[in-house]
Amino acid sequence: MRGAAFYGLAALAEIAGCYAVWAVVKLGKPAWWLLPGMLSLAAFAWALAQVEAAFAGRAFAAYGGVYIAASLGWMWAVEGARPDRFDLLGTALCLGGTAVVLFAPRGG
């Protein structure tokens, strides 16, 4: 469960940091938004490094599905656009891939 919490924290921090850049570039928000955005991206990297995994690549790969689900949650909660059935289907497929990467039986 600890890993799930860090994946969730990492996703929220990464999306918030990336959104800060998006808001400056695409929405005309002031450049000072980049400072909390950079701090948020640093928090993302720290949170992802807390995940218990034998290999960084596997932790990062598994995170991909979590990021996709969290991104669509952000789209709905912050941007007010409800995910459609294709968003939900794609997210389910990605989370299935995440589960395979995390929970597949591996020898020794």
MMTF fields as JSON, N, C-alpha, C and O atoms, coordinates in Angstrom:
{
  "mmtfVersion": "1.0.0",
  "mmtfProducer": "UNKNOWN",
  "numBonds": 431,
  "numAtoms": 432,
  "numGroups": 108,
  "numChains": 1,
  "numModels": 1,
  "chainsPerModel": [1],
  "groupsPerChain": [108],
  "chainIdList": ["A"],
  "bondAtomList": [4, 2, 8, 6, 12, 10, 16, 14, 20, 18, 24, 22, 28, 26, 32, 30, 36, 34, 40, 38, 44, 42, 48, 46, 52, 50, 56, 54, 60, 58, 64, 62, 68, 66, 72, 70, 76, 74, 80, 78, 84, 82, 88, 86, 92, 90, 96, 94, 100, 98, 104, 102, 108, 106, 112, 110, 116, 114, 120, 118, 124, 122, 128, 126, 132, 130, 136, 134, 140, 138, 144, 142, 148, 146, 152, 150, 156, 154, 160, 158, 164, 162, 168, 166, 172, 170, 176, 174, 180, 178, 184, 182, 188, 186, 192, 190, 196, 194, 200, 198, 204, 202, 208, 206, 212, 210, 216, 214, 220, 218, 224, 222, 228, 226, 232, 230, 236, 234, 240, 238, 244, 242, 248, 246, 252, 250, 256, 254, 260, 258, 264, 262, 268, 266, 272, 270, 276, 274, 280, 278, 284, 282, 288, 286, 292, 290, 296, 294, 300, 298, 304, 302, 308, 306, 312, 310, 316, 314, 320, 318, 324, 322, 328, 326, 332, 330, 336, 334, 340, 338, 344, 342, 348, 346, 352, 350, 356, 354, 360, 358, 364, 362, 368, 366, 372, 370, 376, 374, 380, 378, 384, 382, 388, 386, 392, 390, 396, 394, 400, 398, 404, 402, 408, 406, 412, 410, 416, 414, 420, 418, 424, 422, 428, 426],
  "bondOrderList": [1, 1, 1, 1, 1, 1, 1, 1, 1, 1, 1, 1, 1, 1, 1, 1, 1, 1, 1, 1, 1, 1, 1, 1, 1, 1, 1, 1, 1, 1, 1, 1, 1, 1, 1, 1, 1, 1, 1, 1, 1, 1, 1, 1, 1, 1, 1, 1, 1, 1, 1, 1, 1, 1, 1, 1, 1, 1, 1, 1, 1, 1, 1, 1, 1, 1, 1, 1, 1, 1, 1, 1, 1, 1, 1, 1, 1, 1, 1, 1, 1, 1, 1, 1, 1, 1, 1, 1, 1, 1, 1, 1, 1, 1, 1, 1, 1, 1, 1, 1, 1, 1, 1, 1, 1, 1, 1],
  "groupList": [{"groupName": "MET", "atomNameList": ["N", "CA", "C", "O"], "elementList": ["N", "C", "C", "O"], "formalChargeList": [0, 0, 0, 0], "bondAtomList": [1, 0, 2, 1, 3, 2], "bondOrderList": [1, 1, 2], "singleLetterCode": "M", "chemCompType": "L-PEPTIDE LINKING"}, {"groupName": "ARG", "atomNameList": ["N", "CA", "C", "O"], "elementList": ["N", "C", "C", "O"], "formalChargeList": [0, 0, 0, 0], "bondAtomList": [1, 0, 2, 1, 3, 2], "bondOrderList": [1, 1, 2], "singleLetterCode": "R", "chemCompType": "L-PEPTIDE LINKING"}, {"groupName": "GLY", "atomNameList": ["N", "CA", "C", "O"], "elementList": ["N", "C", "C", "O"], "formalChargeList": [0, 0, 0, 0], "bondAtomList": [1, 0, 2, 1, 3, 2], "bondOrderList": [1, 1, 2], "singleLetterCode": "G", "chemCompType": "PEPTIDE LINKING"}, {"groupName": "ALA", "atomNameList": ["N", "CA", "C", "O"], "elementList": ["N", "C", "C", "O"], "formalChargeList": [0, 0, 0, 0], "bondAtomList": [1, 0, 2, 1, 3, 2], "bondOrderList": [1, 1, 2], "singleLetterCode": "A", "chemCompType": "L-PEPTIDE LINKING"}, {"groupName": "PHE", "atomNameList": ["N", "CA", "C", "O"], "elementList": ["N", "C", "C", "O"], "formalChargeList": [0, 0, 0, 0], "bondAtomList": [1, 0, 2, 1, 3, 2], "bondOrderList": [1, 1, 2], "singleLetterCode": "F", "chemCompType": "L-PEPTIDE LINKING"}, {"groupName": "TYR", "atomNameList": ["N", "CA", "C", "O"], "elementList": ["N", "C", "C", "O"], "formalChargeList": [0, 0, 0, 0], "bondAtomList": [1, 0, 2, 1, 3, 2], "bondOrderList": [1, 1, 2], "singleLetterCode": "Y", "chemCompType": "L-PEPTIDE LINKING"}, {"groupName": "LEU", "atomNameList": ["N", "CA", "C", "O"], "elementList": ["N", "C", "C", "O"], "formalChargeList": [0, 0, 0, 0], "bondAtomList": [1, 0, 2, 1, 3, 2], "bondOrderList": [1, 1, 2], "singleLetterCode": "L", "chemCompType": "L-PEPTIDE LINKING"}, {"groupName": "GLU", "atomNameList": ["N", "CA", "C", "O"], "elementList": ["N", "C", "C", "O"], "formalChargeList": [0, 0, 0, 0], "bondAtomList": [1, 0, 2, 1, 3, 2], "bondOrderList": [1, 1, 2], "singleLetterCode": "E", "chemCompType": "L-PEPTIDE LINKING"}, {"groupName": "ILE", "atomNameList": ["N", "CA", "C", "O"], "elementList": ["N", "C", "C", "O"], "formalChargeList": [0, 0, 0, 0], "bondAtomList": [1, 0, 2, 1, 3, 2], "bondOrderList": [1, 1, 2], "singleLetterCode": "I", "chemCompType": "L-PEPTIDE LINKING"}, {"groupName": "CYS", "atomNameList": ["N", "CA", "C", "O"], "elementList": ["N", "C", "C", "O"], "formalChargeList": [0, 0, 0, 0], "bondAtomList": [1, 0, 2, 1, 3, 2], "bondOrderList": [1, 1, 2], "singleLetterCode": "C", "chemCompType": "L-PEPTIDE LINKING"}, {"groupName": "VAL", "atomNameList": ["N", "CA", "C", "O"], "elementList": ["N", "C", "C", "O"], "formalChargeList": [0, 0, 0, 0], "bondAtomList": [1, 0, 2, 1, 3, 2], "bondOrderList": [1, 1, 2], "singleLetterCode": "V", "chemCompType": "L-PEPTIDE LINKING"}, {"groupName": "TRP", "atomNameList": ["N", "CA", "C", "O"], "elementList": ["N", "C", "C", "O"], "formalChargeList": [0, 0, 0, 0], "bondAtomList": [1, 0, 2, 1, 3, 2], "bondOrderList": [1, 1, 2], "singleLetterCode": "W", "chemCompType": "L-PEPTIDE LINKING"}, {"groupName": "LYS", "atomNameList": ["N", "CA", "C", "O"], "elementList": ["N", "C", "C", "O"], "formalChargeList": [0, 0, 0, 0], "bondAtomList": [1, 0, 2, 1, 3, 2], "bondOrderList": [1, 1, 2], "singleLetterCode": "K", "chemCompType": "L-PEPTIDE LINKING"}, {"groupName": "PRO", "atomNameList": ["N", "CA", "C", "O"], "elementList": ["N", "C", "C", "O"], "formalChargeList": [0, 0, 0, 0], "bondAtomList": [1, 0, 2, 1, 3, 2], "bondOrderList": [1, 1, 2], "singleLetterCode": "P", "chemCompType": "L-PEPTIDE LINKING"}, {"groupName": "SER", "atomNameList": ["N", "CA", "C", "O"], "elementList": ["N", "C", "C", "O"], "formalChargeList": [0, 0, 0, 0], "bondAtomList": [1, 0, 2, 1, 3, 2], "bondOrderList": [1, 1, 2], "singleLetterCode": "S", "chemCompType": "L-PEPTIDE LINKING"}, {"groupName": "GLN", "atomNameList": ["N", "CA", "C", "O"], "elementList": ["N", "C", "C", "O"], "formalChargeList": [0, 0, 0, 0], "bondAtomList": [1, 0, 2, 1, 3, 2], "bondOrderList": [1, 1, 2], "singleLetterCode": "Q", "chemCompType": "L-PEPTIDE LINKING"}, {"groupName": "ASP", "atomNameList": ["N", "CA", "C", "O"], "elementList": ["N", "C", "C", "O"], "formalChargeList": [0, 0, 0, 0], "bondAtomList": [1, 0, 2, 1, 3, 2], "bondOrderList": [1, 1, 2], "singleLetterCode": "D", "chemCompType": "L-PEPTIDE LINKING"}, {"groupName": "THR", "atomNameList": ["N", "CA", "C", "O"], "elementList": ["N", "C", "C", "O"], "formalChargeList": [0, 0, 0, 0], "bondAtomList": [1, 0, 2, 1, 3, 2], "bondOrderList": [1, 1, 2], "singleLetterCode": "T", "chemCompType": "L-PEPTIDE LINKING"}],
  "groupTypeList": [0, 1, 2, 3, 3, 4, 5, 2, 6, 3, 3, 6, 3, 7, 8, 3, 2, 9, 5, 3, 10, 11, 3, 10, 10, 12, 6, 2, 12, 13, 3, 11, 11, 6, 6, 13, 2, 0, 6, 14, 6, 3, 3, 4, 3, 11, 3, 6, 3, 15, 10, 7, 3, 3, 4, 3, 2, 1, 3, 4, 3, 3, 5, 2, 2, 10, 5, 8, 3, 3, 14, 6, 2, 11, 0, 11, 3, 10, 7, 2, 3, 1, 13, 16, 1, 4, 16, 6, 6, 2, 17, 3, 6, 9, 6, 2, 2, 17, 3, 10, 10, 6, 4, 3, 13, 1, 2, 2],
  "groupIdList": [1, 2, 3, 4, 5, 6, 7, 8, 9, 10, 11, 12, 13, 14, 15, 16, 17, 18, 19, 20, 21, 22, 23, 24, 25, 26, 27, 28, 29, 30, 31, 32, 33, 34, 35, 36, 37, 38, 39, 40, 41, 42, 43, 44, 45, 46, 47, 48, 49, 50, 51, 52, 53, 54, 55, 56, 57, 58, 59, 60, 61, 62, 63, 64, 65, 66, 67, 68, 69, 70, 71, 72, 73, 74, 75, 76, 77, 78, 79, 80, 81, 82, 83, 84, 85, 86, 87, 88, 89, 90, 91, 92, 93, 94, 95, 96, 97, 98, 99, 100, 101, 102, 103, 104, 105, 106, 107, 108],
  "secStructList": [7, 2, 2, 2, 2, 2, 2, 2, 2, 2, 2, 2, 2, 2, 2, 2, 2, 2, 2, 2, 2, 2, 2, 2, 2, 2, 2, 7, 7, 7, 4, 4, 4, 2, 2, 2, 2, 2, 2, 2, 2, 2, 2, 2, 2, 2, 2, 2, 2, 6, 1, 7, 7, 1, 7, 2, 2, 2, 2, 2, 2, 2, 2, 2, 2, 2, 2, 2, 2, 2, 2, 2, 2, 2, 2, 2, 2, 6, 6, 7, 7, 7, 7, 7, 2, 2, 2, 2, 2, 2, 2, 2, 2, 2, 2, 2, 2, 2, 2, 2, 2, 2, 2, 7, 7, 7, 7, 7],
  "xCoordList": [0.822, 0.0, 0.867, 0.477, 2.022, 2.923, 3.318, 3.382, 3.584, 3.944, 2.821, 3.073, 1.579, 0.435, 0.327, 0.018, 0.578, 0.518, 1.597, 1.34, 2.797, 3.867, 3.614, 3.945, 3.034, 2.664, 1.62, 1.719, 0.638, -0.392, 0.174, -0.169, 1.043, 1.695, 2.557, 2.546, 3.29, 4.129, 3.271, 3.621, 2.163, 1.295, 0.734, 0.754, 0.238, -0.312, 0.758, 0.503, 1.95, 3.028, 3.482, 3.73, 3.591, 4.03, 2.988, 3.332, 1.744, 0.695, 0.594, 0.448, 0.672, 0.615, 1.795, 1.622, 2.988, 4.157, 4.055, 4.361, 3.63, 3.476, 2.348, 2.444, 1.293, 0.189, 0.628, 0.154, 1.528, 2.033, 2.706, 2.494, 3.511, 4.154, 3.093, 3.138, 2.152, 1.059, 0.321, 0.036, 0.022, -0.735, 0.028, -0.573, 1.343, 2.149, 2.194, 1.976, 2.478, 2.66, 1.337, 1.24, 0.33, -0.916, -2.034, -2.889, -2.022, -3.14, -2.761, -3.6, -1.496, -1.056, -0.908, -0.934, -0.751, -0.539, 0.834, 1.713, 1.032, 2.321, 3.462, 3.255, 4.668, 5.85, 6.165, 6.799, 5.743, 6.042, 5.381, 5.775, 4.383, 3.779, 4.808, 4.623, 5.893, 6.92, 7.658, 8.114, 7.784, 8.501, 7.788, 8.415, 6.507, 5.854, 5.801, 5.814, 5.741, 5.763, 7.049, 7.024, 8.185, 9.476, 9.578, 10.103, 9.082, 9.094, 8.221, 8.565, 7.107, 6.221, 6.882, 6.735, 7.61, 8.301, 9.429, 9.699, 10.088, 11.096, 10.425, 10.969, 9.261, 8.523, 8.104, 8.119, 7.734, 7.402, 8.579, 8.41, 9.768, 10.942, 11.243, 11.588, 11.114, 11.363, 10.356, 10.736, 9.073, 8.029, 8.235, 8.093, 8.566, 8.757, 9.969, 9.985, 10.968, 12.149, 11.862, 12.682, 10.723, 10.365, 9.687, 9.518, 9.299, 8.616, 9.6, 10.735, 9.147, 9.97, 10.002, 8.982, 11.144, 11.296, 12.762, 13.647, 13.008, 14.385, 15.073, 16.292, 14.285, 14.847, 14.052, 12.821, 14.744, 14.087, 13.212, 12.089, 13.708, 12.943, 11.596, 10.608, 11.537, 10.261, 9.33, 8.132, 9.866, 9.044, 8.493, 7.327, 9.329, 8.908, 7.88, 6.91, 8.077, 7.142, 5.77, 4.749, 5.749, 4.487, 3.792, 2.564, 4.57, 4.019, 3.238, 2.311, 3.602, 2.951, 1.437, 0.726, 0.943, -0.507, -1.158, -2.257, -0.472, -0.986, -1.063, -2.038, -0.03, 0.004, -1.159, -1.785, -1.439, -2.53, -3.864, -4.657, -4.108, -5.354, -5.444, -6.495, -4.364, -4.363, -4.534, -5.186, -3.96, -4.092, -5.545, -6.009, -6.258, -7.666, -8.499, -9.488, -8.101, -8.755, -8.541, -9.462, -7.33, -7.017, -7.872, -8.441, -7.947, -8.728, -10.167, -10.757, -10.725, -12.097, -12.223, -13.076, -11.366, -11.487, -11.056, -11.7, -9.976, -9.418, -9.875, -10.204, -9.891, -10.218, -11.692, -12.142, -12.441, -13.877, -14.313, -15.462, -13.404, -13.747, -13.858, -12.877, -15.043, -15.278, -14.656, -14.83, -13.929, -13.368, -14.485, -15.544, -14.229, -15.222, -14.914, -13.96, -15.719, -15.56, -14.211, -13.667, -13.668, -12.369, -11.241, -10.263, -11.388, -10.433, -10.442, -9.391, -11.639, -11.768, -11.253, -10.6, -11.542, -11.045, -9.516, -8.867, -8.951, -7.501, -6.85, -5.807, -7.471, -6.948, -6.991, -6.039, -8.096, -8.204, -7.119, -6.515, -6.875, -5.815, -4.448, -3.645, -4.198, -2.9, -2.733, -1.656, -3.798, -3.702, -3.543, -2.901, -4.126, -3.878, -2.408, -1.832, -1.8, -0.365, 0.461, 1.466, 0.044, 0.731, 0.697, 1.706, -0.462, -0.601, 0.304, 0.917, 0.39, 1.275, 2.723, 3.44, 3.151, 4.54, 4.814, 5.86, 3.889, 4.122, 3.986, 4.755, 3.015, 2.648, 2.944, 2.585, 3.586, 3.911, 4.886, 5.807, 4.679, 5.635, 6.984, 7.07, 7.998, 9.36, 10.215, 10.099, 11.066, 11.978, 13.128, 13.547, 13.622, 14.76, 15.387, 16.363],
  "yCoordList": [-1.196, 0.0, 1.262, 2.28, 1.201, 2.348, 2.781, 3.974, 1.799, 2.107, 2.818, 3.747, 2.397, 3.036, 4.496, 5.36, 4.772, 6.16, 7.005, 8.143, 6.461, 7.223, 7.388, 8.429, 6.379, 6.534, 7.649, 8.481, 7.665, 8.703, 10.091, 11.039, 10.205, 11.486, 11.926, 13.096, 10.994, 11.31, 11.817, 12.802, 11.154, 11.563, 12.96, 13.789, 13.227, 14.545, 15.628, 16.685, 15.359, 16.344, 16.562, 17.697, 15.486, 15.641, 16.402, 17.3, 16.046, 16.703, 18.18, 19.034, 18.483, 19.886, 20.676, 21.809, 20.087, 20.769, 20.986, 22.068, 19.968, 20.105, 21.081, 21.83, 21.069, 21.991, 23.439, 24.331, 23.676, 25.037, 25.541, 26.685, 24.701, 25.078, 25.27, 26.252, 24.353, 24.444, 25.781, 26.478, 26.12, 27.341, 28.591, 29.539, 28.597, 29.739, 29.82, 30.883, 28.687, 28.669, 28.792, 29.552, 28.052, 27.959, 28.877, 29.297, 29.187, 29.949, 31.376, 32.14, 31.734, 33.096, 33.449, 34.626, 32.441, 32.712, 33.345, 33.179, 34.069, 34.737, 33.734, 32.61, 34.171, 33.304, 32.808, 31.763, 33.523, 33.062, 31.716, 31.047, 31.305, 29.976, 28.862, 27.74, 29.185, 28.175, 27.763, 26.624, 28.657, 28.309, 27.199, 26.182, 27.353, 26.213, 24.978, 23.847, 25.204, 24.07, 23.283, 22.052, 23.982, 23.292, 22.573, 21.462, 23.201, 22.545, 21.299, 20.28, 21.39, 20.231, 19.1, 17.933, 19.433, 18.393, 17.759, 16.566, 18.544, 17.968, 17.022, 15.962, 17.397, 16.525, 15.231, 14.16, 15.337, 14.147, 13.169, 11.977, 13.68, 12.808, 12.168, 10.988, 12.934, 12.392, 11.287, 10.217, 11.543, 10.556, 9.267, 8.174, 9.386, 8.183, 7.383, 6.156, 8.07, 7.376, 6.631, 5.825, 6.889, 6.216, 4.867, 4.095, 4.581, 3.323, 2.17, 2.225, 1.133, -0.054, -0.864, -1.415, -0.935, -1.714, -2.08, -1.322, -3.235, -3.674, -2.871, -2.703, -2.376, -1.649, -0.381, -0.403, 0.719, 1.992, 1.877, 2.382, 1.22, 1.104, 0.449, 0.864, -0.569, -1.246, -0.327, -0.273, 0.384, 1.331, 2.417, 2.793, 2.922, 3.977, 3.445, 4.135, 2.247, 1.656, 1.463, 1.782, 0.946, 0.726, 2.06, 2.143, 3.079, 4.408, 4.96, 5.75, 4.557, 5.077, 4.944, 5.889, 3.803, 3.606, 4.481, 4.999, 4.643, 5.502, 6.944, 7.649, 7.371, 8.729, 8.973, 10.032, 8.016, 8.171, 8.319, 9.203, 7.474, 7.564, 8.896, 9.536, 9.314, 10.573, 11.766, 12.746, 11.691, 12.786, 12.991, 14.126, 11.902, 12.024, 12.495, 13.207, 12.1, 12.63, 14.136, 14.869, 14.596, 16.034, 16.758, 17.816, 16.164, 16.767, 17.005, 18.046, 16.026, 16.12, 17.11, 17.998, 16.951, 17.749, 19.204, 20.111, 19.43, 20.779, 21.492, 22.678, 20.764, 21.403, 21.282, 21.912, 20.478, 20.384, 19.576, 19.68, 18.766, 17.935, 16.48, 15.88, 15.933, 14.557, 13.574, 13.718, 12.572, 11.545, 10.798, 10.53, 10.467, 9.698, 8.206, 7.809, 7.394, 5.936, 5.462, 4.476, 6.143, 5.746, 6.1, 5.363, 7.24, 7.581, 6.497, 6.051, 6.085, 5.078, 3.712, 3.007, 3.344, 2.072, 2.087, 1.131, 3.153, 3.259, 3.221, 2.595, 3.891, 3.884, 2.481, 2.05, 1.771, 0.404, -0.489, -1.294, -0.345, -1.129, -0.805, -1.702, 0.47, 0.878, 0.39, -0.064, 0.484, -0.006, -1.522, -2.063, -2.212, -3.65, -3.923, -4.848, -3.128, -3.254, -2.955, -3.618, -1.965, -1.639, -2.832, -3.174, -3.459, -4.62, -5.762, -6.431, -5.988, -7.051, -6.747, -7.623, -5.513, -5.143, -5.303, -5.825, -4.861, -4.901, -6.281, -6.645, -7.055, -8.273, -9.58, -10.649, -9.515, -10.754, -11.588, -11.045, -12.901, -13.739, -13.742, -13.926, -13.542, -13.527, -14.465, -14.537, -15.173, -16.08, -15.326, -14.265, -15.907, -15.514, -14.255, -13.964],
  "zCoordList": [0.0, 0.0, 0.0, -0.571, 0.627, 0.67, -0.737, -1.034, -1.604, -2.985, -3.711, -4.479, -3.481, -4.128, -3.705, -4.525, -2.438, -1.962, -2.625, -3.017, -2.754, -3.396, -4.897, -5.466, -5.539, -6.944, -7.086, -7.988, -6.212, -6.26, -6.026, -6.732, -5.033, -4.753, -5.938, -6.319, -6.508, -7.667, -8.822, -9.473, -9.073, -10.184, -9.959, -10.869, -8.764, -8.477, -8.625, -9.201, -8.105, -8.191, -9.634, -10.041, -10.403, -11.792, -12.615, -13.383, -12.454, -13.223, -12.845, -13.72, -11.564, -11.136, -11.703, -12.152, -11.687, -12.23, -13.721, -14.222, -14.424, -15.875, -16.218, -17.191, -15.426, -15.679, -15.487, -16.192, -14.542, -14.347, -15.621, -16.025, -16.249, -17.506, -18.59, -19.331, -18.686, -19.66, -19.485, -20.459, -18.237, -17.961, -18.398, -18.903, -18.207, -18.63, -20.154, -20.736, -20.793, -22.248, -23.006, -23.969, -22.575, -23.346, -22.855, -23.635, -21.552, -20.994, -20.614, -20.138, -20.825, -20.544, -19.077, -18.716, -18.224, -16.8, -16.606, -17.452, -15.501, -15.28, -15.095, -14.64, -15.461, -15.423, -14.019, -13.877, -12.974, -11.617, -11.314, -10.359, -12.108, -11.94, -12.145, -11.674, -12.854, -13.111, -11.841, -11.74, -10.88, -9.643, -8.862, -8.564, -8.52, -7.859, -8.758, -8.272, -10.07, -10.995, -10.888, -10.858, -10.83, -10.694, -9.35, -9.28, -8.287, -6.976, -6.99, -6.391, -7.668, -7.777, -8.554, -8.191, -9.619, -10.384, -9.566, -9.708, -8.714, -7.813, -6.811, -6.502, -6.312, -5.393, -6.089, -5.483, -7.359, -8.153, -8.187, -7.931, -8.502, -8.598, -7.251, -7.187, -6.179, -4.831, -4.517, -4.041, -4.783, -4.47, -5.257, -4.707, -6.526, -7.343, -6.855, -6.951, -6.341, -5.82, -4.507, -4.068, -3.888, -2.641, -2.861, -1.917, -4.1, -4.415, -4.237, -4.709, -3.552, -3.348, -4.639, -5.054, -5.259, -6.489, -6.641, -6.244, -7.214, -7.419, -8.518, -8.504, -9.471, -10.612, -10.866, -10.852, -11.095, -11.378, -12.616, -12.627, -13.655, -14.894, -14.688, -15.294, -13.841, -13.584, -12.793, -13.069, -11.825, -11.059, -11.971, -11.858, -12.875, -13.795, -14.787, -15.099, -15.279, -16.239, -15.604, -16.212, -14.395, -13.7, -13.411, -13.428, -13.154, -12.874, -14.069, -13.89, -15.266, -16.459, -16.427, -16.77, -16.026, -15.953, -14.901, -15.101, -13.775, -12.706, -13.209, -12.95, -13.927, -14.464, -15.426, -15.39, -16.263, -17.225, -16.489, -16.814, -15.521, -14.76, -14.016, -14.02, -13.385, -12.645, -13.583, -13.224, -14.767, -15.737, -16.138, -16.249, -16.354, -16.716, -15.525, -15.7, -14.319, -13.123, -13.001, -12.639, -13.303, -13.298, -14.342, -14.076, -15.529, -16.606, -16.15, -16.441, -15.43, -14.97, -13.803, -13.827, -12.782, -11.562, -11.742, -11.215, -12.479, -12.587, -13.856, -13.828, -14.959, -16.234, -16.611, -17.568, -15.864, -16.077, -17.287, -17.718, -17.848, -19.003, -18.549, -18.112, -18.656, -18.213, -19.205, -20.415, -18.694, -19.594, -20.319, -19.75, -21.582, -22.331, -22.222, -21.554, -22.875, -22.751, -23.288, -22.792, -24.286, -24.825, -23.854, -23.729, -23.168, -22.106, -21.03, -20.57, -20.64, -19.58, -20.032, -19.262, -21.263, -21.787, -21.857, -21.434, -22.38, -22.457, -21.084, -20.898, -20.126, -18.757, -18.162, -17.511, -18.385, -17.872, -18.464, -17.755, -19.762, -20.406, -19.804, -19.545, -19.587, -19.019, -17.586, -17.202, -16.797, -15.415, -15.386, -14.485, -16.372, -16.49, -16.76, -16.187, -17.626, -17.883, -16.654, -16.396, -15.898, -14.645, -13.698, -13.082, -13.586, -12.704, -13.153, -12.322, -14.458, -14.96, -14.59, -14.106, -14.816, -14.508, -13.015, -12.629, -12.179, -10.725, -10.116, -9.226, -10.584, -9.849, -10.571, -10.078, -11.718, -12.433, -11.594, -10.982, -11.569, -10.837, -11.543, -12.757, -10.783, -11.346, -10.53, -9.307, -11.217, -10.529, -9.877, -10.338, -8.793, -8.015, -8.165, -7.472]
}
